[in-house]
Amino acid sequence: MIKNRESAARSRARKQAYTMELEAEVQKLKDLNQELVRKQAEILEMQKREVIDCLSSIPNFPISMYRSTI
């Protein structure tokens, strides 16, 4: 009976440790995802500015029409 209780206690401890590892991994992945989303937004904004710069260098190009859509 005692061995069964000890085994069950070890099993619960292992399960708790594994759960904590998974929770830490989830948080790490959430942080990474947030950073990647931020970087993606920065890159998209930079690309928009580059397109606007390229289009504005074309003589007589109506860039104001496209500023809101780019």
Backbone torsions as a table, in degrees:
resi	resn	phi	psi	omega
1	MET	NA	-42.4	-178.5
2	ILE	-66.4	-41.6	179.4
3	LYS	-61.6	-37.7	178.8
4	ASN	-64.2	-42.8	178.8
5	ARG	-64.7	-42.2	178.9
6	GLU	-64.0	-42.3	178.2
7	SER	-62.7	-42.8	178.5
8	ALA	-64.1	-39.9	178.6
9	ALA	-64.6	-41.9	177.2
10	ARG	-64.1	-40.7	179.0
11	SER	-62.0	-43.6	178.0
12	ARG	-63.9	-39.9	179.0
13	ALA	-64.2	-43.1	177.5
14	ARG	-62.3	-43.8	-179.9
15	LYS	-62.4	-42.3	-179.7
16	GLN	-65.5	-42.4	178.7
17	ALA	-62.3	-43.7	179.2
18	TYR	-63.7	-41.9	178.4
19	THR	-62.4	-41.1	179.1
20	MET	-65.5	-39.9	176.7
21	GLU	-61.6	-43.7	179.7
22	LEU	-64.7	-40.3	178.5
23	GLU	-64.1	-39.0	177.4
24	ALA	-64.7	-41.0	178.6
25	GLU	-64.7	-41.4	177.8
26	VAL	-59.8	-46.1	-179.9
27	GLN	-63.3	-41.2	178.1
28	LYS	-61.0	-43.9	-179.8
29	LEU	-68.6	-36.6	176.1
30	LYS	-63.4	-42.7	178.4
31	ASP	-63.2	-43.8	178.6
32	LEU	-62.5	-43.4	179.1
33	ASN	-60.6	-44.1	179.6
34	GLN	-61.4	-42.4	178.9
35	GLU	-64.7	-41.9	179.7
36	LEU	-66.5	-38.4	177.4
37	VAL	-63.7	-41.3	178.6
38	ARG	-63.8	-45.0	178.7
39	LYS	-62.9	-39.7	179.0
40	GLN	-61.9	-43.1	179.1
41	ALA	-63.2	-40.7	178.1
42	GLU	-62.6	-44.6	-179.1
43	ILE	-64.4	-42.8	178.7
44	LEU	-62.1	-41.4	178.8
45	GLU	-64.7	-40.6	178.6
46	MET	-64.3	-41.6	178.5
47	GLN	-64.1	-40.2	177.5
48	LYS	-60.5	-45.2	179.5
49	ARG	-62.1	-39.9	179.0
50	GLU	-64.0	-41.4	178.4
51	VAL	-63.4	-45.0	179.7
52	ILE	-62.5	-42.0	178.3
53	ASP	-61.6	-42.9	179.8
54	CYS	-65.5	-43.9	-178.9
55	LEU	-68.9	-34.3	-178.8
56	SER	-72.3	-16.1	177.4
57	SER	-81.5	-11.6	177.5
58	ILE	-80.7	124.6	-179.4
59	PRO	-61.3	137.0	176.7
60	ASN	62.6	20.6	177.9
61	PHE	-84.9	126.6	-176.6
62	PRO	-76.8	72.5	-175.2
63	ILE	-62.4	-29.2	-178.0
64	SER	-63.3	-26.5	177.5
65	MET	-67.0	-29.3	-172.0
66	TYR	-103.0	-9.8	-177.6
67	ARG	-57.7	-40.1	-177.5
68	SER	-77.1	-22.1	-178.0
69	THR	-94.4	-16.6	-178.5
70	ILE	-88.0	NA	NA
